[in-house]
Amino acid sequence: MAQLSHEDLYSLEEYARIRPEFRARVMAHKRDRRVLIGPNAALYFEDALTMQYQVQEMLRIERIFEPEGIQQELEVYNPLIPDGLNWKATFMLEYADEAERRAALARLLGIDRHLWVQVEGFDKVRPVANEDLDRETEDKTASVHFMRFELTQPMVDALRDGAPLAMGIDHPEYDHSVSPLDPRVRESLLQDLH
């Protein structure tokens, strides 16, 4: 997929004018890119539109308008755009109660290595996780992880031919899967592949 450039971004003034409509479009788009796995875990699949929104919001919040600052934001977020043979996702452990969340994060050490996606007829694909920095200590994992699922061309071809897609987590303390994926999510994720 194409990386974002300065030309893909709105000026701060223009973004202020269109932000409500743009935000509504992105939120609708994100609904078809979320996979809930069990009651407390979700994968949020990123793409050029979700990253454009992140960059626009950072530029807005930080009031960045100088070309060098804009380039720095692009360099942070462009790596989260899939490149045609992978999916990139933000993985979140979601517990509303703080005490429950703390206990779960201690119990779920290594959960980032227990996620998987599977195209029917192929082995499970485990993610490359947290390439930017380690998100786990000796006694707890983080509630947010960044994932890259690398696919092969035969997997992509099978998906294009209609093969079912499943996702899950097989951690001893959290074992849930989704099969098959919601057709709208599957179709949205297909758009990331070539």
N, C-alpha and C positions, 0 to 999 in steps of 0.2 A: 504494500500500500504506500501511497505517496506520503512523504513527511510534510508537516505543516511548514509554511514559510511566512515571512512578513506579509506577503500579498494575500494570504488566507485570512488575515486578522482585520477586525474593525478598529478604527481609531477609537480612542476613549470617548470622544463626543458622539460618534455614530453608535457605538455600543450602548451608551447611556440611553439613546433614543429607542433602539430595537431590543434592548435586554429582555423586557417581559415576554415578547413573542419568541425570541430566540431561546430563552430559558424554558418556556412551555414546550417548544419543539424538542429540545434536548431531553427533558424529563419524559416525554412520551416515547422517545427513542430508547432511553435507558430501561424503560419497563420491559422491553423485549430483549434485554441483554443481561437480565438478572436471573440467576439460577439458585433457588433456595434448596439447600441440601440438608434435610432434617430440620428441626425446629430452630437451630441457633447458628447456622452457617450459610453463607451465600457467596457466590462468585459474581462479580460485576465485571462483565467483559467490556474492555475499552476499545475504542476505534478513533479515527480521525475526528469525528464530530464530538465525542465525549472529551477528547483532549483539547480541541479548539475551545470548548466551553471552559475547561480548567484554565487554560492560558488566558482567555479573555477575563475570567474572574480574578486571576492573580494580577493581571495588568490593572484592572479596575481597583482592586483593594489597595494595591501598593502604589497606585498612580504612576505607573511606569509608561513612559512615552518615548524615551531615548532608544535609538536602534540597538545599542549594546545591551541594555536591560531586557528589551524584547527578545533578543537573540538568546540571552541566558535562560529565559523562561522556555523558549522553544527547545533548547538543548536539554532541559529537565524533562519535558513532557513528550517529546518526539519518540524516545525509546519505548514508550508505552503503546505505540500504534503498531498493530500487527503487520507483518511483512508479506503476507500471502500464503505462508505455509505454517503459520502458528496462530494461536490465540493468546492474547495478553489480558490478564484479569487482576482485579483487586479482590483478594479473599478477605472476608470479614467474619469474625466470630461475634455474634450479636446477642448480648444478654442485657436486658433492661435493668435488672437488679445488680448493683455494684458488688455486693458480697458474693452473689452467685457467679458473676463474671470473674472475679479474682480466683475463686475456687476452680472454675473451669479452666482458666488459663494455666493454672498450676498442674491440673490433671491432663491437659492436652499438649504437653511437650511433644514436639516433633510432628504435629498435625500437618504442617506444610508438606511433609514428605509422604503423607498418606492420601492426598487428593489424587484423583484420576479422571480422565475422560476416556471413553472407549467407543470407537466406531465398530459396529457389529462386524464380526469376522476378523478382527485385528486384536492384538494385545492392548492392554491398558497403557495409556500414556501418562507418565508421572510428570509433574511440573518441574521446571527449573525455577526455584523460588528465591526471592530476596536477593537478587543480584547486586542491588545497590548497597545493602548493609545487612548484617545479621540481626534478626528480629526475635531472638530467643536468648534467655539467660539460663543459668543452671536450674533455676526453680520456676520459671514460667515462660510461656510463649506470648507473643504479641497478639492483639486482637485484629491487627491488620497486616496482611502479607501481600506481596506482589508476585504474580505467577506468569510463567510463559510455558505454554503447552506446544511442543514441537510436533507437527504432523508430517507424515510422508505423503508423497504425491499419490500413491495408491489409496491411502486413506481419504484424501481429498476427493479423488475420483469416485470412490465408493459413496461418499456423502452426496456428491452431485448426482449419483445414480439412485439415490433414495435410501441408502443404508441408514438404519436407526442409529441414534447417538445417545449414549448414556453418560452420566457423571456421578461421582460419588466420593466418599471418604471412608477408608477402612482402618481408622485408628481404633485400637482396643477400647478406648473410652468414648468413641463417637463413630458409629458405624451406620451410615445412611447412604442411599443412592436414589437417583432419579432416572427412570427409564420407562418409556422413551421421553425425551425432552419435549416440552411444549412446541408445537409446530412453528409458532411465531418466533420463538427464541432460536430454534434450529435454523430457520430461514435467515434471521438476522446474522447469525454466526457464519452462515455460508457466504455472506457478502464479504467477509474478511479474507476469504481464500481465493486463490487463483489456480 
